[in-house]
Amino acid sequence: RMTTMDLLTVLLLLLCLDPSAATSLITGQRVCKAGKGKPCYKLAYFSELRRRLNFAEAELACRRDGGQLLSVESASEQKIIEQLITELRPTDGDFWIGLRRNHGNEDSSSDCSPQYYWLDGSRSTFRWVGVIQKVKRSN
């Protein structure tokens, strides 16, 4: 049985890599929650840190691998992701999530949720400001 800490160790935001760089890939492991339609995360690392992907490359690599960049769909999932982010070291590399800004819906109101969406089409209902503040305080 997988413990919460084991799960946290494995869940690195559906980090997908460019298949053309397979020689630099240290194979990771998939962790899927039981049941149809449940999230499945893939953990993978580049041993070659000079090869970094931009957003479009990361999205394409995930699609080629049968997945997509991470969409946070619940408060409990967000907490897991927040814990992972705060535990990362600068040498752990970069990652992408599937959040995009809808440039056709910009307004100056305090509610910015309608301005962002996940690549799976759902609206963003979570704010990541607390994570950024925690990371800045720890440096």
HELIX and SHEET records of a PDB file:
HELIX    1   1 THR A    4  VAL A   10  1                                   7    
HELIX    2   2 PRO A   19  SER A   24  5                                   6    
HELIX    3   3 PHE A   55  ARG A   64  1                                  10    
HELIX    4   4 ALA A   75  GLU A   87  1                                  13    
HELIX    5   5 PRO A   90  ASP A   92  5                                   3    
HELIX    6   6 SER A  113  GLN A  115  5                                   3    
HELIX    7   7 VAL A  129  SER A  138  1                                  10    
SHEET    1   A 2 LEU A  25  ILE A  26  0                                        
SHEET    2   A 2 TYR A  45  PHE A  46 -1                                        
SHEET    1   B 2 ARG A  30  CYS A  32  0                                        
SHEET    2   B 2 CYS A  40  LYS A  42 -1                                        
SHEET    1   C 2 LEU A  99  ARG A 101  0                                        
SHEET    2   C 2 TYR A 116  TRP A 118 -1                                        
END                                                                             
